[in-house]
């Protein structure tokens, strides 16, 4: 996390989310802010600030959602879609001019700043955000003793070629690339609070990863456990997941396929119900964002440059050297597949 504006970003995002959602949700679902102090530097050391905010009522939706029937889920999905629509439609202040995170200027205006989940930015375009993040990932890969910058087997040269030529080509189909909206970026059932007695969502919480980016980014980061994240091509997803992705892009079959159990299975009636509620609410969604599939492929490549199992310090401490190297080799294979899929 980028500590320099972490507190300021969350305060600014909560402020914008409240302005967007308070008029359409009663009672309010965005926590009230009671006080905050930003991060400061003292004697060369950065001290993290704090936020005092409202404790919202309800229980995490993920504790209840799985056990709900389809009709009950539809009512929840309709509320989630309404929340998303409110965030997507909110007119951003003119002081927010770039993509990325937020902070405040000396007059109290909300302005563009680094994106807290990366510590870099802001950027003049959505494409520029991905470009610098790819370059940042490659620099960090250079520092990793297992990955060694992916220089082995010519993978690094192919990655650099993709950044130079493949990235601009991947953004060409995204005609709406200049759109900027509020992105929660962790819009999942565990960050939604729910009152079982009324069937109402009572809170949308945890704005730590929130940012100002293109509407497609919400689908790349959120909705796991609801409609499912929109993931790019990786070569390892099962047939069911590929079929679901196609359905989100081009429409669902009628009749729907049979539901499949297991981690790679798809609950088709639930997935279709989610898509229907997004459509009813008028949300921007994968089917209405031409080019999102290419952006998702870039995101999949970005996520594969620094594989969690080879870069997370907690995981590394618990694994043998052989296991880590096997993970590294497996991930190199995934990287190569993604690059080949994209013509590199």
C-alpha positions in Angstrom: 0.0 0.0 0.0 1.1 3.5 -0.8 1.3 5.1 2.7 1.8 8.7 1.6 -1.9 9.4 0.8 -3.6 6.2 2.1 -5.7 8.0 4.7 -6.4 11.0 2.4 -7.5 8.7 -0.4 -9.9 6.8 1.8 -11.4 10.0 3.3 -11.8 11.5 -0.2 -13.3 8.3 -1.6 -15.8 8.0 1.3 -16.7 11.6 0.8 -17.4 11.1 -2.9 -19.2 7.8 -2.3 -21.5 9.4 0.2 -22.3 12.2 -2.2 -23.1 9.7 -4.9 -25.2 7.2 -2.8 -26.8 9.2 0.0 -29.5 10.7 -2.3 -30.6 7.2 -3.5 -30.1 5.0 -0.4 -32.1 5.6 2.7 -30.9 5.1 5.4 -27.3 5.8 4.2 -25.0 3.0 3.4 -21.7 4.9 3.4 -20.1 5.4 6.8 -20.1 8.9 8.2 -16.7 10.5 8.9 -16.1 11.9 12.3 -12.5 12.9 12.1 -9.2 12.0 10.5 -5.5 12.9 10.5 -3.3 12.3 7.4 0.0 10.6 7.3 3.0 12.7 8.3 6.8 12.5 8.2 8.6 13.0 11.4 12.4 12.8 11.8 12.6 10.9 8.5 10.0 8.3 9.5 6.5 8.2 8.0 3.7 8.0 10.6 0.4 6.5 9.5 -2.6 8.7 10.1 -6.1 7.5 11.2 -9.8 7.8 10.4 -12.6 7.8 12.9 -15.7 6.6 11.1 -19.2 5.3 11.8 -19.7 1.6 12.8 -22.3 0.5 10.3 -25.1 -1.9 11.3 -25.6 -5.4 9.8 -23.6 -8.5 9.2 -21.3 -9.3 6.3 -23.3 -10.4 3.3 -21.0 -13.3 2.6 -22.2 -15.0 5.7 -25.7 -15.1 4.4 -25.6 -15.0 0.6 -24.6 -18.7 -0.1 -27.7 -20.0 1.8 -30.2 -17.7 0.0 -32.6 -18.9 -2.6 -32.5 -17.5 -6.1 -35.4 -15.0 -5.6 -33.8 -13.7 -2.4 -30.5 -13.3 -4.2 -32.2 -11.4 -7.0 -33.4 -8.8 -4.5 -29.8 -8.4 -3.1 -28.3 -8.2 -6.6 -30.8 -5.4 -7.5 -29.5 -3.4 -4.5 -25.9 -4.0 -5.4 -26.6 -3.0 -9.0 -28.2 0.2 -7.7 -25.1 0.9 -5.6 -22.8 0.4 -8.6 -25.0 2.6 -10.8 -24.8 5.4 -8.3 -21.0 5.2 -8.2 -20.7 5.0 -12.0 -23.1 8.0 -12.7 -21.7 10.4 -10.1 -20.2 13.5 -11.7 -16.7 13.9 -10.4 -15.4 17.3 -9.2 -13.6 19.2 -11.9 -10.5 19.2 -9.6 -10.1 15.5 -10.3 -8.2 15.5 -13.6 -6.4 12.2 -13.8 -6.7 8.5 -13.2 -5.5 7.0 -9.9 -5.9 7.8 -6.3 -7.0 11.0 -4.4 -5.8 13.5 -1.9 -6.7 17.1 -0.9 -5.0 20.4 -1.9 -4.4 23.3 0.5 -7.9 24.6 -0.2 -9.6 21.3 0.7 -10.4 20.4 -2.9 -10.2 16.7 -3.8 -7.4 16.2 -6.4 -5.7 13.4 -8.2 -2.9 11.5 -6.4 -1.0 8.2 -6.4 -3.1 5.0 -6.4 -2.8 3.6 -2.9 -2.7 -0.1 -3.9 0.4 0.6 -6.0 2.0 3.7 -4.6 2.3 5.3 -8.1 0.3 7.6 -10.3 -1.7 9.6 -11.0 -1.9 9.1 -14.8 -3.3 11.1 -17.7 -5.0 7.9 -19.2 -6.2 4.5 -18.3 -3.6 3.0 -20.6 -0.8 5.0 -18.9 -1.9 3.5 -15.6 -1.4 0.0 -16.8 1.9 0.9 -18.6 3.5 2.2 -15.4 2.2 -0.6 -13.3 3.6 -3.1 -15.8 7.0 -1.3 -15.7 6.8 -1.3 -11.9 6.1 -5.0 -11.8 9.1 -5.7 -14.0 11.4 -3.6 -11.7 10.1 -5.6 -8.7 10.7 -8.9 -10.7 14.3 -7.8 -11.2 14.7 -7.6 -7.4 13.2 -11.1 -6.7 16.0 -13.8 -6.4 13.6 -16.5 -7.8 12.1 -14.6 -10.7 15.3 -12.7 -11.6 13.3 -10.4 -13.9 12.0 -13.3 -16.1 15.2 -13.0 -18.2 15.5 -16.7 -18.6 14.2 -18.3 -21.8 13.7 -14.9 -23.4 10.5 -14.1 -21.5 11.7 -10.7 -20.4 12.3 -9.5 -24.0 8.8 -10.7 -24.9 7.3 -8.8 -21.9 9.1 -5.6 -22.8 7.9 -6.0 -26.4 4.3 -6.4 -25.2 4.6 -3.2 -23.1 5.9 -1.3 -26.1 3.6 -2.6 -28.8 0.9 -4.9 -27.3 -0.3 -2.5 -24.7 -1.4 0.3 -27.0 -3.0 -2.3 -29.3 -4.9 -3.8 -26.4 -6.5 -0.4 -25.6 -7.5 0.5 -29.1 -10.8 -1.3 -28.9 -11.8 0.4 -25.7 -13.6 3.4 -27.2 -14.7 4.6 -23.8 -11.1 4.7 -22.5 -11.4 8.3 -21.3 -14.3 7.7 -18.8 -13.4 8.2 -15.2 -15.7 6.9 -12.4 -15.6 6.0 -8.7 -14.2 2.5 -8.4 -14.5 0.7 -5.0 -12.2 -2.0 -6.2 -13.1 -4.4 -3.4 -16.9 -4.5 -4.0 -17.4 -8.0 -2.6 -20.0 -9.6 -0.3 -17.6 -9.3 2.7 -17.6 -5.5 2.3 -21.4 -5.3 2.1 -23.4 -5.3 5.3 -26.9 -6.9 5.4 -30.0 -6.9 7.7 -31.6 -10.3 7.4 -34.8 -9.1 9.0 -35.5 -6.5 6.3 -33.5 -8.0 3.4 -31.7 -4.7 2.9 -28.1 -3.9 2.4 -27.0 -1.6 5.3 -23.5 -0.7 4.5 -20.8 -0.5 1.8 -17.5 -0.4 3.6 -13.7 -0.6 3.2 -12.6 2.0 0.7 -8.9 1.3 1.2 -8.3 0.2 -2.5 -10.8 2.7 -4.0 -9.7 4.8 -6.9 -10.7 6.8 -9.9 -10.4 4.7 -13.0 -12.4 3.4 -16.0 -15.7 1.6 -15.3 -14.2 -1.7 -16.5 -11.7 -1.8 -13.6 -14.5 -2.5 -11.1 -15.3 -5.7 -12.9 -11.6 -6.7 -12.9 -11.3 -6.3 -9.1 -14.8 -6.8 -7.7 -17.9 -8.9 -7.5 -16.2 -12.2 -6.6 -18.9 -14.1 -4.8 -21.7 -12.2 -6.6 -21.4 -12.2 -10.3 -17.8 -13.1 -10.4 -14.8 -11.0 -11.4 -14.2 -10.5 -15.1 -10.8 -12.2 -15.6 -8.5 -12.1 -18.6 -7.2 -15.0 -20.5 -4.7 -17.1 -18.6 -4.9 -20.5 -20.2 -5.7 -22.3 -17.0 -9.4 -21.5 -16.5 -11.8 -24.3 -17.1 -14.3 -24.7 -19.9 -17.2 -23.5 -17.7 -15.4 -20.2 -16.7 -14.6 -19.5 -20.4 -18.3 -20.1 -21.2 -19.3 -17.7 -18.5 -16.9 -15.0 -19.8 -18.4 -15.4 -23.2 -21.9 -15.1 -21.8 -21.0 -11.9 -20.0 -19.7 -10.4 -23.2 -22.2 -11.7 -25.7 -25.3 -12.9 -23.8 -26.5 -16.0 -22.0 -27.8 -19.1 -23.7 -31.6 -19.9 -23.6 -32.1 -22.3 -22.0 -29.2 -22.0 -19.6 -26.6 -24.8 -19.2 -27.0 -27.0 -16.2 -25.3 -25.9 -13.0 -22.0 -27.5 -12.2 -20.6 -28.1 -8.8 -17.0 -27.6 -7.7 -14.6 -24.7 -7.7 -14.7 -24.3 -11.5 -18.4 -24.9 -11.8 -20.9 -22.1 -12.7 -24.2 -21.5 -11.0 -25.8 -20.4 -14.3 -29.1 -19.2 -12.9 -27.3 -17.0 -10.3 -24.9 -15.6 -12.9 -27.8 -14.8 -15.2 -29.7 -13.2 -12.3 -26.8 -10.9 -11.6 -26.5 -9.9 -15.2 -30.2 -9.2 -15.4 -30.1 -6.8 -12.4 -27.1 -5.0 -13.9 -29.0 -4.5 -17.1 -32.2 -3.4 -15.3 -30.2 -0.8 -13.3 -28.6 0.5 -16.5 -25.1 -0.2 -15.2 -22.0 -0.2 -17.4 -21.0 -3.9 -17.5 -18.8 -6.1 -19.7 -21.5 -6.5 -22.4 -21.7 -2.7 -22.8 -17.9 -2.0 -22.5 -16.4 -3.1 -25.9 -12.8 -3.8 -25.4 -13.0 -4.9 -21.8 -11.7 -8.4 -22.8 -8.5 -7.0 -24.1 -7.9 -4.9 -21.0 -8.6 -7.9 -18.9 -5.9 -9.8 -20.8 -3.5 -7.0 -19.9 -4.5 -7.2 -16.3 -4.0 -11.0 -16.3 -0.5 -10.5 -17.6 0.2 -7.8 -15.0 -0.9 -10.2 -12.2 1.3 -13.0 -13.5 4.5 -11.0 -13.5 4.6 -11.0 -9.7 3.0 -14.3 -8.7 1.8 -14.3 -5.1 3.4 -17.6 -4.3 6.8 -16.4 -5.3 6.7 -12.9 -4.0 4.8 -12.9 -0.7 7.2 -12.9 2.2 4.8 -14.9 4.5 4.4 -17.6 1.9 8.1 -17.7 1.1 9.0 -18.3 4.8 6.7 -21.4 4.9 7.8 -23.1 1.7 10.9 -25.0 0.7 13.2 -23.7 -1.9 12.1 -26.5 -4.2 8.5 -25.7 -3.9 9.1 -22.0 -4.6 11.2 -22.8 -7.7 8.4 -25.1 -9.0 5.9 -22.4 -8.5 8.2 -20.0 -10.4 8.5 -22.4 -13.3 4.7 -23.0 -13.4 4.1 -19.3 -13.5 6.7 -18.8 -16.3 4.6 -21.3 -18.3 1.4 -19.2 -17.6 3.2 -16.0 -18.7 4.3 -17.6 -21.9 0.8 -18.7 -22.7 -0.6 -15.2 -22.0 2.1 -13.6 -24.2 1.4 -16.1 -27.0 -2.3 -15.5 -26.8 -1.6 -11.8 -27.3 0.7 -12.4 -30.2 4.0 -12.1 -28.4 
